[in-house]
């Protein structure tokens, strides 16, 4: 998605504690984790622009992070079945001096259709639910579970491109946009 914008970047993985704090509201949680990721990347990559993001799923005031195992993934998907939940993605952009230029949260609503137990089992048997907030990837096999997305689809994917493009463009961090022809 960033390449399509003309962004020149280097992707890196950082390890941060992604556990929610007791009673922590979902917007505060994703902001804190995205900032922790940005700061960890800053430590590894010095004086560069740093873009970091974190996504979570919230339903009934509960934060659904990444399932730790198949049983947790089953529970999460069961909670989402036939219901609407919020997907929150925080974006942090650190300037080379280390100051946060952007620290925002985008929120989209996602409604799942009712899921049969066999559908949940079949999905959990794939590697897809793991390392995904709420135990699903909307851009993968789980797209067939979704009845409606209200808000940005890319927020649900994990990088709200409207917000990111605006932030990068306003700081002259984008090159010419690519136009791929079929």
C-alpha positions as CSV (number, residue, x, y, z in Angstrom):
1,X,0.0,0.0,0.0
2,X,2.9,2.4,0.8
3,X,4.6,1.5,-2.5
4,X,1.5,2.5,-4.4
5,X,1.7,5.9,-2.8
6,X,5.3,6.4,-4.0
7,X,6.8,6.0,-0.5
8,X,10.3,4.8,-0.3
9,X,10.7,2.9,3.0
10,X,12.3,0.0,4.8
11,X,10.0,-2.3,6.7
12,X,11.2,-3.6,10.0
13,X,9.8,-5.7,12.8
14,X,10.2,-4.7,16.4
15,X,9.3,-6.5,19.6
16,X,7.2,-4.7,22.1
17,X,4.8,-5.8,24.9
18,X,1.4,-5.7,23.3
19,X,-0.6,-6.6,26.3
20,X,-3.4,-4.2,27.3
21,X,-3.2,-2.7,30.7
22,X,-6.1,-3.4,33.1
23,X,-9.0,-1.1,32.3
24,X,-7.1,0.6,29.5
25,X,-9.5,2.0,26.8
26,X,-8.9,0.6,23.3
27,X,-7.9,4.0,21.8
28,X,-5.3,4.5,24.5
29,X,-4.1,1.0,24.1
30,X,-3.4,1.1,20.3
31,X,-1.9,4.6,20.7
32,X,0.5,3.3,23.4
33,X,1.5,0.2,21.4
34,X,2.0,2.1,18.2
35,X,4.2,4.7,20.0
36,X,6.2,1.9,21.6
37,X,6.8,0.4,18.2
38,X,7.8,3.7,16.8
39,X,10.3,4.3,19.6
40,X,11.7,0.8,19.3
41,X,12.2,1.4,15.5
42,X,13.8,4.8,16.3
43,X,16.3,3.0,18.5
44,X,17.2,0.6,15.7
45,X,17.1,3.1,12.8
46,X,18.5,6.3,14.2
47,X,17.6,9.6,12.6
48,X,14.9,8.6,10.1
49,X,11.2,9.3,9.7
50,X,9.4,6.4,11.5
51,X,5.9,5.3,10.7
52,X,4.3,2.8,13.1
53,X,0.9,1.4,13.5
54,X,-1.1,-0.9,15.7
55,X,-4.5,-2.4,15.4
56,X,-7.0,-3.9,17.8
57,X,-10.5,-5.2,17.8
58,X,-13.0,-4.1,20.5
59,X,-16.4,-5.6,21.3
60,X,-18.5,-5.0,24.4
61,X,-15.7,-2.8,25.8
62,X,-13.2,-5.8,25.6
63,X,-10.0,-5.5,23.6
64,X,-9.4,-8.6,21.4
65,X,-5.7,-8.7,20.7
66,X,-3.9,-11.5,18.9
67,X,-5.1,-15.0,20.0
68,X,-2.5,-17.0,21.9
69,X,-3.8,-20.3,20.6
70,X,-6.6,-22.0,18.6
71,X,-8.9,-22.0,21.6
72,X,-8.6,-18.3,22.0
73,X,-9.1,-17.7,18.3
74,X,-12.3,-19.8,18.5
75,X,-13.6,-17.7,21.4
76,X,-12.8,-14.5,19.6
77,X,-14.6,-15.5,16.4
78,X,-17.5,-16.7,18.4
79,X,-17.8,-13.3,20.1
80,X,-17.7,-11.6,16.7
81,X,-20.2,-13.9,15.0
82,X,-23.4,-12.1,14.0
83,X,-22.3,-8.8,15.6
84,X,-20.7,-5.5,14.9
85,X,-17.4,-4.6,16.4
86,X,-14.9,-1.7,16.3
87,X,-11.5,-1.9,14.7
88,X,-9.1,0.7,15.9
89,X,-5.7,1.4,14.2
90,X,-3.3,3.9,15.7
91,X,-0.7,5.6,13.5
92,X,2.4,7.3,14.8
93,X,4.8,9.3,12.6
94,X,8.0,10.3,14.3
95,X,10.2,13.1,12.7
96,X,13.9,12.6,12.5
97,X,14.3,14.7,15.6
98,X,12.1,12.2,17.5
99,X,9.0,14.3,17.9
100,X,5.6,12.8,17.1
101,X,4.3,14.5,14.1
102,X,1.2,12.3,13.9
103,X,-0.4,10.3,16.8
104,X,-4.0,9.5,15.7
105,X,-6.5,6.6,15.9
106,X,-8.8,5.7,13.0
107,X,-11.9,3.6,13.8
108,X,-14.0,1.5,11.5
109,X,-17.0,-0.7,12.3
110,X,-17.2,-4.2,11.0
111,X,-20.3,-6.4,11.1
112,X,-19.8,-10.2,10.8
113,X,-22.6,-12.5,9.6
114,X,-23.5,-15.3,11.9
115,X,-20.8,-18.0,11.7
116,X,-21.4,-21.7,12.0
117,X,-19.1,-23.7,14.4
118,X,-17.7,-25.6,11.4
119,X,-16.7,-22.3,9.7
120,X,-14.9,-21.2,12.8
121,X,-13.1,-24.6,13.0
122,X,-12.1,-24.5,9.4
123,X,-10.8,-21.0,9.7
124,X,-8.9,-21.7,12.9
125,X,-7.3,-24.7,11.1
126,X,-5.5,-22.2,8.8
127,X,-2.6,-20.0,10.0
128,X,-4.5,-16.8,9.3
129,X,-6.2,-16.1,12.7
130,X,-2.8,-16.0,14.5
131,X,-0.9,-12.7,14.8
132,X,-4.1,-10.8,13.9
133,X,-6.1,-8.7,16.2
134,X,-9.5,-10.3,16.9
135,X,-8.3,-13.5,15.3
136,X,-9.0,-12.6,11.7
137,X,-7.6,-10.9,8.6
138,X,-10.2,-9.1,6.6
139,X,-8.0,-9.1,3.5
140,X,-7.8,-13.0,3.7
141,X,-10.2,-15.8,4.0
142,X,-12.2,-14.0,6.7
143,X,-13.5,-11.5,4.1
144,X,-16.4,-13.9,3.6
145,X,-17.5,-13.4,7.2
146,X,-17.9,-9.6,6.8
147,X,-21.4,-8.3,6.0
148,X,-20.4,-4.6,6.2
149,X,-17.5,-2.2,6.9
150,X,-18.4,1.3,8.0
151,X,-15.4,3.5,7.7
152,X,-12.1,2.8,6.1
153,X,-11.4,-0.7,4.9
154,X,-7.6,-0.1,5.2
155,X,-8.1,0.7,8.9
156,X,-9.4,-2.8,9.3
157,X,-6.4,-4.2,7.2
158,X,-4.1,-2.4,9.7
159,X,-3.0,0.8,8.0
160,X,-5.5,3.6,7.5
161,X,-4.2,4.9,4.1
162,X,-6.2,8.1,4.1
163,X,-4.6,9.2,7.3
164,X,-1.1,7.9,6.3
165,X,-1.2,9.4,2.8
166,X,-2.2,12.8,4.2
167,X,0.5,12.7,6.8
168,X,3.2,11.7,4.4
169,X,2.2,14.0,1.6
170,X,2.0,17.1,3.9
171,X,5.6,16.4,4.9
172,X,6.8,15.9,1.3
173,X,7.6,12.2,2.1
174,X,6.0,10.8,-1.0
175,X,7.5,10.4,-4.5
176,X,5.5,10.3,-7.7
177,X,2.5,8.0,-7.4
178,X,2.7,4.8,-9.4
179,X,0.0,4.1,-12.0
180,X,-0.1,0.4,-12.8
181,X,-1.9,-0.4,-16.1
182,X,-3.5,-3.7,-16.8
